[in-house]
Amino acid sequence: MKNTPALNFRLEPGLTHGLVGKNGIGKTTLLRMIAGQLDSSGLSVFGQDPFDNRAVMDRTILMGIDAPLVDSWSMKQLLTIGRTRWATWDEARAEELIARFNLPNKKYSALSRGQKSALGITLAFASGCELVLLDEPYLGLDISSREEFYRVLREEQGRRTIVISTHHLDELAGHLDTVLLLGEHPLSGRVDDLLDAVIEVKGPAEKMAQLKGVAILSRESTPLGERILADARPDRATAIFAQAAELGLTASEVSLERAILALEAFSPTEQEVNGSD
């Protein structure tokens, strides 16, 4: 991972975790480290160093559009990888998902981008692995296949630990329990806590200037006044909403993606604070 500060995080078992960050920040690299494919000094999976560790790798699967599957093999031939690789393989689940995604028995190289993604999803969840790592699994999926993926995801939640690398945070937000952000200011937290961490306040500039003790993550001038994203951590949301109401300002929650973007850009040394407590 390039120029990324040391990470300190724990992925709770049985939950679904979103892995986010800018392109090139190291999301795929981290997934490969968790999967035991790359040296992972300092990383523990199932209480062990995962790198080239059969005890960990037998319980883990990593799938995505760049999965190294054999181009000349048909879909049914590729399923033999799952049957021979994982003792937990669920043949009935595999056949069910093939039918639900309407996957043809073609050579892997002849499948569309979306069909390759759907096959990766099928392999991931038919494997029966306790830890499922999905690297942007929705790429190329059409609308109906995308909705099918979310249905499958709901079915699997709670049955295993799922980590999804994604650039579509708002679309996935309702399916995630936590988010891990990689970047200059890495952070992790439960989705509900991250949503509560950022509040948008907007109104006339003269009224906005009367806000006191509000830490500002971003500020924008508009024809109707000003708009800020306020840092509501820790437990400041109620106070911010109350102060905004008293001043006749509009305060509202923001989407998960906007919250993460605001927190990602946040630097503690540059934080602006309106007034004082």
C-alpha positions in Angstrom: 0.0 0.0 0.0 1.6 3.3 -1.1 2.2 6.0 1.4 -0.5 4.7 3.7 -0.1 5.3 7.5 0.1 2.3 9.7 -3.4 0.7 10.1 -4.9 -0.5 13.4 -8.2 -2.2 12.8 -10.3 -5.3 13.6 -12.8 -6.8 11.3 -15.5 -8.3 13.6 -16.5 -11.8 12.6 -20.0 -12.4 11.2 -20.3 -8.8 9.9 -20.1 -7.2 6.4 -17.4 -4.7 6.0 -16.9 -2.1 3.3 -13.3 -1.3 2.2 -13.0 2.1 0.6 -10.3 4.6 -0.5 -8.9 6.3 -3.6 -7.7 4.3 -6.6 -4.1 3.0 -6.0 -4.3 3.4 -2.2 -4.0 -0.4 -1.6 -7.4 -1.9 -1.3 -6.7 -4.9 -3.5 -3.3 -5.3 -1.9 -4.9 -5.4 1.6 -7.4 -8.0 0.4 -4.6 -10.2 -1.0 -2.7 -9.9 2.3 -5.8 -11.0 4.2 -6.2 -13.9 1.8 -2.6 -15.0 2.4 -1.4 -14.3 -1.1 1.1 -11.6 -0.1 3.4 -11.1 2.8 1.3 -9.8 5.7 3.7 -8.9 8.5 1.6 -7.6 11.5 -1.7 -8.9 10.1 -3.6 -11.7 11.9 -6.4 -13.7 10.4 -8.1 -16.3 12.5 -5.4 -15.6 15.1 -2.6 -16.5 12.7 -0.2 -14.9 10.1 -2.2 -15.6 6.9 0.7 -15.5 4.4 0.9 -18.9 2.6 -0.8 -20.4 5.6 -3.0 -23.4 4.6 -5.0 -23.3 7.9 -6.1 -19.7 7.0 -6.4 -20.0 3.3 -8.7 -23.1 3.5 -11.2 -20.8 5.3 -10.9 -17.8 3.0 -11.8 -16.9 -0.5 -10.9 -13.8 -2.6 -12.9 -13.1 -5.7 -13.1 -10.2 -8.1 -12.9 -9.2 -11.8 -9.1 -9.9 -11.8 -9.4 -13.4 -10.2 -6.8 -15.7 -12.0 -9.3 -18.1 -13.6 -8.4 -20.1 -16.6 -9.6 -18.4 -19.8 -9.9 -21.6 -21.8 -12.0 -23.4 -19.2 -15.8 -23.5 -19.4 -17.9 -22.3 -16.4 -18.6 -25.9 -15.4 -14.9 -26.8 -15.5 -14.1 -23.8 -13.3 -16.6 -25.0 -10.7 -14.3 -28.0 -10.3 -11.8 -25.7 -8.7 -14.3 -25.0 -6.0 -15.1 -28.7 -5.5 -11.5 -29.7 -5.2 -10.2 -26.6 -3.4 -12.7 -26.2 -0.5 -14.0 -29.0 1.7 -16.9 -26.7 2.6 -18.0 -26.4 -1.1 -21.8 -26.3 -1.5 -22.8 -27.7 -4.9 -26.4 -26.9 -4.4 -25.7 -23.3 -3.7 -23.4 -23.1 -6.8 -26.1 -24.5 -9.1 -28.7 -22.2 -7.6 -26.6 -19.1 -8.1 -25.7 -20.1 -11.7 -29.4 -20.3 -12.4 -30.2 -17.0 -10.6 -27.5 -15.1 -12.6 -28.5 -17.0 -15.8 -24.8 -17.9 -16.4 -24.1 -19.8 -19.7 -21.6 -22.7 -19.9 -19.1 -20.8 -22.0 -15.4 -20.5 -21.9 -14.3 -18.0 -19.3 -12.8 -15.8 -22.0 -16.1 -15.7 -23.8 -18.1 -14.4 -20.8 -19.0 -10.7 -20.6 -17.5 -8.6 -17.8 -20.7 -8.8 -15.8 -20.9 -12.6 -16.3 -17.4 -13.0 -15.0 -18.3 -10.9 -11.9 -21.4 -13.1 -11.4 -19.3 -16.2 -11.6 -16.9 -14.8 -9.1 -19.8 -14.1 -6.7 -21.1 -17.7 -7.3 -17.7 -19.2 -6.5 -17.3 -17.0 -3.4 -20.5 -17.9 -1.7 -20.7 -21.5 -2.9 -17.2 -22.1 -1.4 -18.7 -22.1 2.1 -15.7 -20.2 3.4 -16.0 -18.3 6.7 -14.2 -15.3 5.3 -15.3 -14.0 1.9 -13.3 -11.2 0.3 -14.9 -9.4 -2.7 -12.9 -7.0 -4.8 -15.4 -4.7 -6.5 -17.7 -7.7 -7.2 -20.4 -5.7 -9.0 -18.3 -4.6 -12.0 -20.1 -5.0 -15.3 -23.3 -6.4 -13.7 -26.5 -5.1 -15.4 -29.3 -3.8 -13.2 -31.1 -7.1 -12.6 -27.9 -8.9 -11.9 -26.8 -6.1 -9.5 -30.1 -6.5 -7.6 -29.6 -10.2 -7.5 -26.2 -9.7 -6.0 -27.7 -7.6 -3.2 -30.3 -10.3 -2.6 -27.6 -12.9 -2.3 -25.6 -10.6 0.0 -28.6 -10.3 2.3 -28.9 -14.0 2.4 -25.3 -14.5 3.3 -25.0 -11.8 6.0 -24.5 -13.2 9.5 -23.4 -16.6 8.1 -19.8 -15.5 7.4 -17.5 -12.5 7.5 -17.6 -10.5 4.3 -15.3 -7.8 3.2 -16.2 -5.8 0.0 -13.9 -3.3 -1.7 -16.1 -0.7 -3.3 -16.4 2.7 -5.0 -20.2 2.5 -4.7 -20.6 3.2 -1.0 -24.1 4.7 -1.0 -25.4 1.8 -3.1 -23.9 -0.7 -0.6 -24.5 1.3 2.6 -27.7 -0.6 3.6 -25.8 -3.9 3.4 -22.7 -2.9 5.4 -22.1 -3.1 9.1 -18.8 -1.2 9.1 -16.5 0.8 6.8 -12.7 0.7 6.7 -11.2 3.8 5.0 -7.7 3.6 3.7 -5.8 6.9 3.0 -3.9 9.7 4.6 -6.3 9.8 7.5 -7.4 6.1 7.8 -10.4 5.3 10.0 -12.8 2.5 10.6 -16.2 2.4 12.3 -19.7 1.1 12.3 -21.9 2.6 9.5 -24.4 4.1 12.0 -21.5 5.9 13.9 -20.0 7.2 10.7 -23.4 8.6 9.5 -23.8 10.3 12.9 -20.3 11.8 12.6 -21.1 14.3 9.9 -24.0 16.8 9.7 -24.8 19.3 7.0 -25.8 22.8 8.1 -26.9 25.5 5.7 -28.4 28.9 5.7 -27.7 32.7 5.4 -24.0 33.6 6.0 -24.8 36.0 8.9 -26.7 33.2 10.7 -24.0 30.6 10.0 -21.4 32.9 11.5 -23.3 32.7 14.9 -22.7 28.9 15.2 -20.5 28.3 18.2 -18.0 25.6 18.9 -18.8 23.7 15.7 -15.8 21.9 14.0 -16.1 22.3 10.3 -14.9 19.6 7.9 -15.8 21.6 4.7 -17.4 25.0 3.8 -19.1 26.0 0.6 -20.6 29.3 -0.4 -23.9 29.2 -2.4 -26.2 31.8 -3.9 -28.5 31.2 -0.9 -25.8 31.5 1.8 -23.3 29.0 3.2 -23.2 25.2 3.6 -20.9 23.4 5.9 -20.3 19.8 6.9 -19.8 19.7 10.6 -17.9 17.2 12.6 -20.4 15.8 15.1 -17.9 13.5 16.9 -18.1 12.6 19.7 -21.8 12.7 20.4 -22.2 16.3 19.3 -25.0 15.7 16.8 -27.9 16.6 19.2 -26.1 19.9 20.2 -25.5 20.8 16.5 -29.1 20.1 15.5 -30.4 22.2 18.5 -28.1 25.1 17.8 -29.1 25.1 14.1 -32.8 25.1 15.0 -32.4 28.0 17.4 -30.7 30.0 14.7 -33.2 29.1 12.0 -30.7 27.1 10.0 -31.3 23.8 8.2 -29.4 20.8 9.6 -29.6 17.3 8.1 -27.8 14.0 8.0 -25.7 13.2 4.9 -25.2 10.0 2.9 -22.5 7.6 3.9 -20.4 8.5 0.9 -20.5 12.2 1.7 -19.6 11.5 5.3 -16.7 9.3 4.3 -15.4 11.9 1.8 -15.6 14.6 4.4 -13.8 12.5 7.0 -11.2 11.4 4.4 -10.3 15.0 3.6 -10.2 16.0 7.2 -6.8 17.0 8.8 -6.8 17.6 12.6 -4.2 20.3 12.2 -6.3 22.2 9.7 -9.8 21.9 11.2 -11.8 25.1 11.4 -13.9 25.8 14.5 -16.7 28.3 14.4 -16.6 30.5 17.5 -16.0 28.9 20.9 -17.9 26.9 23.4 
